[in-house]
Each structure stands twice: as structure tokens, then as C-alpha cells.
Amino acid sequence: MNSLDPKVITFGCRLNAYESEVIGRVALEAGLQDVVIFNTCAVTAEAERQARQAIRRARRKRPNARIVVTGCAAQIHGPKFLGMPEVDQVIGNSEKLKSSAYAAGSSEIDVRDIMKVQQAAGVQAETYGSRTRAFLRIQTGCDHRCTFCVIPFARGPNRSIPINEIVSEAKRLVDSGYREVVLTGVDIGNYGEDFVKRASLADVIGSLLASVPSLSRLRISSIDPACIDENICRLFADEERLMPHLHLSLQAGDDLTLRRMRRRHKRADAVDLCARLRALRPDIVFGADFIAGFPTETDKMFSNTRSIIDDCGLTFLHVFPYSERPGTPAARMPLVPVPVRRNRARILRAEGARVLDQFLDSCIGSVAQVLLEEKNSGRSERFAPIKLSGAFKGNPGSIHHVNIVGRDKGNLIGKCAE
């Protein structure tokens, strides 16, 4: 890569990671050189703060570069980003995947009303650099209104990619050497509800596994537990290539908190779902997102959230202290003091470290199939990080049977069984 080729800096979710690959390509197609593009996140105030900090740092390091800001924070706060002296251009989410938005003479700010956008751009990310797993976008946008969330206003309504396009892109990725594909989007559980002839996430999974037999591994990114129906459960039971790893957007484990968040599930729903899936696929592991210190959360409510970690048998936790988002209903509720939020987040993260340690210890003595991401490290089917001991060096993208013989902090240690 030429040192003057467009550089894309990504904040936030896997969907942003996917889209950043497309942005890099379309910016190159537009003929841009010496440009830094920031693909921002708006989930928390901290994510926006980090983006602004990175923008200022980039300007100091590359005083002559063109700096472009796009993504969710740019969609919501476009004029504020353009007001930064370091920023040359701001592009909204509905335009950021089009080369015309980056072309010479394009507008300084191009942020349109995303709530009026009716279709998802049918784009393909041709490469993912040196990565061995690819994120495959199947939809964008969200029709739900959780009280803490601004993302529907940054991404617009639910818009799904037709299944035939998803299958075609998966085939291209596999033909390019990728062994694992991760389905991603803003609200993948509601895939297909915007079609005249309804489709579902289960339809996508089934079509991919049937139509792309050379795809070794398929994963699902974060999903609302209310969207996991019996068809998806059955796929986990029947399809070995659907990896036994599921990340749930739980957010809390207390029913009153969940109701005030306007979530679509109750505590018992999440516990029952994990038990049902574990009965169908005993090796499955669960991750979950949590918000610590949501408005009105009492010690008892927090205790309920803390205890659901063990009740669901969770392994991988992603914890945020609650962050007020202006204009959301939750921001008008009685707030929990910031130090309390941070302390509760610290407690949940400590619980996450505990259950992860337990999981890694339980893997010792087992055999795993490891997809190498580097010459001697990768991930198992259950997403456990594994380092291979000794002089073994494989090719990134290859899959190996590995005996798990120990662990070193957050990594399992394996010896190749082949």
C-alpha cells in the first residue's frame, strides 16, 4: 500500500469494521490521496470523545492530510465535527459507502435524513487485509426504540440485504481464502421484516450453509435474545459449521430495568433461552452486553443483573457504564451517580474475568479446531483465544486440530494434534 493511500480509522462495532473496508476502497476509487477518514461511533459519549481526540492527534501528525469524518457520530453531530478546525469534510452514514461522496469538489458536509432511506446499499467488501475471518453485513438500521439508544437515528430504519446478494458475497469471500464469516448488522435478529415477502435470519443461515459448502465456519454477531426463534435454535443443534458461540444483547438482568430500557425480553426469557440452546448444543458458549448504572438502577436491581451472569452461564462479557445520550428518554430519568456507574461496571468486569477464567480452565484437556489468525495463534470454535506451543508455525487461515494443554492468563496453550 502506498503511504499516501486513504487511511481509515474505525471506532465501534463490527458493522463499522465491515464498512471501513468498503470506505477505504471507494475513497481509493475516488482518487483520494493523503487523507485520513474517521468512521465514528455514537453508542457512548466516551466513544465520541475518543474520536475527537484521535482527530486532533491525526492533525498534529499529518498537518497536510485531508481529514474526513463519517459514521454514526458524524450522522448525529455533523455540524459539530465540521466545526473542529482539524476537520475538512463530514459525510453521513447514507453516503459514506459511495465514492462520489469523497470525490474532488464534493460538499464539505453531506449528512442527509437517514430516516427516509429505504434500502441498504448493496456493497461488497473485497478484502479484509490480513484477517482470516470476514464480517458480512446482512442488514442495517433498527426499528426499535430502546430508551438509552441513539443508533436508530444514526442508522435509520431496518433495511435488509437480499439473500441472493449475501450468498454471492459469501462465495466471493470464501473464494478469496476466508474460512470464517461473521454475520453482522445493527439488528440482525429482525432481518427480512422489511421485505414484502418476509424472510428471517434463519433463512440467511440456512441458505449460506447450503449454498456455500466450502465455508468452514459461520458465526452470528450480537443479537437480541427476543429474536432467537426455534428455527435458529434448531440450526445450532443441527449445523456443525454454525459455530457454538452466541453473543446476546442482554443489557440488564432485572425485569424493571429491562422494562425501563424498553427491551423486548425479560430476565426469565434470557435464562430459558441459554438453557434451551445448551441442551441442544452442549458446547455452546454465550457472551453478553451489559449497561451498568442505568437510570433508577438500585443496588437490588444491579444485584439481579450481576446474578444473571451465572444463571445464564455467560462467558464473554462486554460492559459499559451508562452514558447519557441527549434526546433519549433514559437521559430524562433519575440518573445514577457517575462514580456508582463506574464502580458497578468494574464489578461486572471482574465477574467477567472470573467466568472467563473458569471457561478457559474447563477447556484444558480438550481438543479444539483452531483457525489460525497468525502463524501460531488463533480462535477455537467457541471463540477461545489459543496460542500454539513449540516451533509450530502454520499459515494464517488454516484450521488445525489442537490439544489444549494449559493456559497463560487469557490465552489457552495448545499443541497441534495433527
N, C-alpha and C positions, 0 to 999 in steps of 0.2 A: 504493500500500500504506500502510495506517495504521501510524504509528510504533510502536504497541503490538501489532501483529500478531506472531505467533510468528516468531522468527529462528532459522534452523538453520545451524550451523557444521559443515562437513564436513571430516573427515580421511580420507586413504587413497584407496581405489580408485575406479574408475568406477562400480562397483556401488553404493558408498556415495553417490556423486553422484546416481545414479538414485533411490536410496531416500530421500535427503534431500528431494527434491521431493515425494515421497509423504508423508513425515513432516510437512512444512510444511502440506500440505493437510489431513491428518487432525487435526493439532493445531488448525488453524483451525476444523474441523468440531466439535471438542470444546469450542469456545468459549474457548480459552486466549487470554489477553492478557498482555502484558509478560512473556514467557517466552523464554529462550534455551535451545535444545536442541543438545547436542553429540553428533554422530554420529561415534563414535571408531573408531580403527584399532588393531589389535594386532600388526601384522606385525613391528614392531621396538620395542625399549624406548624409542627416541627418539620414535616416534610417540605413545606413551603419555605421555611426558614433556611433549611439546608440547601435548597435550590438557589435561593438568593445569595447565600454565602458562596456557593460554588461559582455562580455567575461572576461575582466580584473577583474571586480568585482567578478565574479564567482570563478576565480582562487584564489583570496585573501580569499574568504570564505571557499572554499573547495580545499585546496592545493594538496590533494592526488587524486582528482577526475580526470577521463579522460574527456577531453573537445573535442567535435566533432562539426564541423561547416558544415552546409549544407544550401540548399535554393538558392535563386536567386543570392544573393551577392557572395556566395561561387562558384556558377557556373561561374560567370563572373570574379571574382578576387580570384580564388582558391589559387594560389601560395602566394599571399599577406597575406591571412588568415593563411596559413600554416607557413608563416614567423613570425607570432606572437609567442613569447615564451610561451604563455599560451595555445596554440592550439596543440592538439595531432593528429588530423585527420580531413581531409576535404573531403566531399562527394558531388558530383554534383547532380543536380535535377533528372537526368535519373536513378540514382542508389539509391536514398535516401529512397525509399519505399521497398527495398529488404533487408531481414535480413542478407544475405551474405555480404553486404557492411559493416556491423558492427561486423562481426564475428572476433574471435581471429585470428591474422595473416593477416588480410586484409590490403590493401595498405594504406600508410599514406595519399595519395591523390588519389582520384578516381573521376576525373572530365572528362567526355567524351564529344565528339562532339554532342551536343544535336540537332543540325540542321539535323543530319542524322537519328534521332529516328523517326520511322514511326507509332508507336502505343502507345496509353496511357496504362499504367499499369492498369489492371483490378483488383483494390483492393477494399476492403470494410472496413470501419471504424466501428468496432463492438460496441463501446460505445463512448459517449461524456461526460464522467464524470457525473456531476450532471445537465448538461444542459437539457433544455426541448425542445430546437429546435436543429435540426441537419443540418449541411451543407452537401449537396450531390453533389459530383463532377460529372459533365456530360461531361466535355472536359478539355483539357489543350492546351497550345500553342496558337500562333497567327500568321496569315499570312499577317498581315498588318504592315505598317512601318510608324507610326506617328513619326514626326521628333524629338520629345522630349524623346522618349521611348526606353529603352534598354530591356524591358521584352521579346520581341520575341527572343532575343539572350540568354536569361536566361531560357526560357521555350520551345523553339523550335517551329516547325510548328504546326498548328491546328491539334489536334488528339481527336476524339470523342469516348465516351464510347457507345457501342451498347445499344439500348433502352431496350432490354430484361434484360440486366445487371442492368441498372438504376432502372427498376421496381422491380427487385428482391431485390436490396439493400434497396429501399424504404420500401418494405414489411417487411424486417428484422428490420428496424428502428422502424416502427410502432408497430410491434410485441414486440419490446423491451420497448415500452411505450412512444415513441416520438409522439407528437401531431402535430408538425410543422416541415416541411422540407424546406430548402432554397437551390435552385439550384445554383450552383456556378461553376466557371471555370475562365480561363483567358479571353476568348472571347466567351461567351455563345451564343451570337447572331448568330455566324457562325457555330453553332452546325450542324454536319452532312454533311457539304460541302466536307469533305474528304472521305466520303463513295462512293463506286461505284454506289449504289442506294441511291441517295440523301435523306436525312431526314432533319428535321428542329426542332428548339426549340418548335414550336407549336406542333409538333408531340410528343415530350417528355412530354409536359404539358398535352396534351390530353390523352396520354397513362397512365400517372401516376394517373390522376383523375378518369379515367375509371377502371383501374386495381387495384387500392388501395382505395376502397371506405371508409375504416376506417381511411384514412389520413384526419385529420381535417383541416389542413392548408397547403397551398403551397405558397411559395414566390419565386421571382426571384431576384438574386443579381444584381450587377451593369451591365448595358448593354448599348451598343452603340445605340443611337436613330435611326440610319440608318438601324438597323436590326429588328426593330419592324414593322412587316407587318400586313396586315389586319387580318390574321388568329390569330395572338396574340391579336390584339385589340378585336376581337370577343370573344376570351376566357375570357378576362377581363369582357366583357359585360355579358356573359352567365354563368360563373362558380363562384359561391359564395365562394367556397373553395380556389380559387385563390385570395390571399389577395390584397386589393386595395392599394398597396404601391409599387412604382417603382422607382428605383434609376438609373438615367441616367448619362452616361459618356459624359457630355457636354464639359467640359474643358474651353470653352470660349463662349461669346455671340456676337462676332464680326466676320463678314464674312472673312475679310482679315486675321485676326489672325487664324481662323479655316483653311483657305487655307494654311497658312504657317505651321500650325501644321500637315497638310495633313490628316485632319479629313474627314469623309465621309458624313457629314451633314452640312447644312447651318443654320443660325440663324432662318430663317422662318420655316425650317423643324421642328425644336425643338418646336417652339411656336405652330405650327399647330398640331403636334403630341399630345402635352399636352391638347389642346382644344378638339381634337377628342376623346381622351380617357376619358376626363372629361365628355363629352356629353354621352358617352356610360356607364360610371361608375361614377356617380356624387360624390361618396365619396372617390374617389382615391386621394392619396397624392403622391407628387413627391419629390425625393431627387436628388442631382446632385453633381458631382465632378467639381472643377474649379482649374485652374492653374493661379495664379496671377503673373503678371510681365513677361509674356512670351517675348522672344526677339523681339524687334522692337515695342512692345506694347506702343502706345501713350496714352495720357490722354483720347482722344476721343474713342479709341479702348476699353480702360478699362471702360469708361462710358457705352458703349454698352453691355459689359459683366455684369456690375452692374445692368443695367436696365432689362436684361432678367430674373432676379430673379422674378420680379413682372409680366413680360409679360408671363412667363410660369406658374406663380403661384406656385413657389417652396416652400418647407417646410424644408427639411433637407439638409444642405449644408456640403460638405467635401472640405475644401480649402487647397491648397498647394501653398506656394511661389515657383516660378520656380526654379528648381535645375538643373544645367548643368550636363549632363551625357556624359563623354568623348566618342568620336566616333560617336555621333549622329549629324545629320545635324543642329539641333537647336543650338547646342553648338558653331557652327561656325557663327551664325547670330549675328548682333549687340546686345549686352546684355543690359538689363535694369539694372541700379544700384541696388545693393542688398538692400539698405535702402528703395528704391522705391518699390521693390517687396514686402518687408515685410509690408510696410505701406498699399499697396493695398490688401494684404492678410488680414490685420487687418480690413480694411474697409469691405471686403466681409464677414468676420466672424461676424462683427457687424450686417450686413444685415441679415445674417443667424439667429442670435439671435432674431432680430426683427420679421422675418417671422415665426419663431418657436413660439414666444410668441403669435403672432396673431392666429396661428393654435390652440395652446393649449387653449386659451381663447374661441375660437369658439366651442370647444368640451364641454364646461361646459353646463350642462342641457341635454346632450345626454345620450344614453345608449350604452355601448360598451361590446364586448365579450373579456374578458381578459384571456390570457394564463399565468398562474402563473409561474414565474421563481423562486420565493422564496415563503415563506408562506403567505406573504401579499403584494406582488408586482409582476408586470408582464407587458406585452405589449398588446395593443389592436390590432384589425385587421389592423389598419392604422399605426401600429408600435409606437404609442404614449406610453411613459412610465407612468404607473399608479400604485399608492400606495393605498391600501385599508385601510380605516379608521376604528377605533374602535377595537374590540377584535377579528375580523375575522382572522382566520388562516386556509388557505386551503392547499392542498397538491400540491407541485410543479408538473406541468404537467397537472393540471386540468384546465378546462375552465369555466368561470363564467360570467353571465350577471351582469353588474355593472352600476349603476347610477353615472355619473360624476358630482360631486357637487362643485368642485373648483380646485385650483391648488396651488402648493407650489414650486415656482421657476420653475425648468424644469420638474416637475412631476405633472400629474393630480392626483386629490384625488377622490376616488370612494367609494361608499357604495354598498355592494352586494345586488342585486335586487332579489335574489332567496329566 
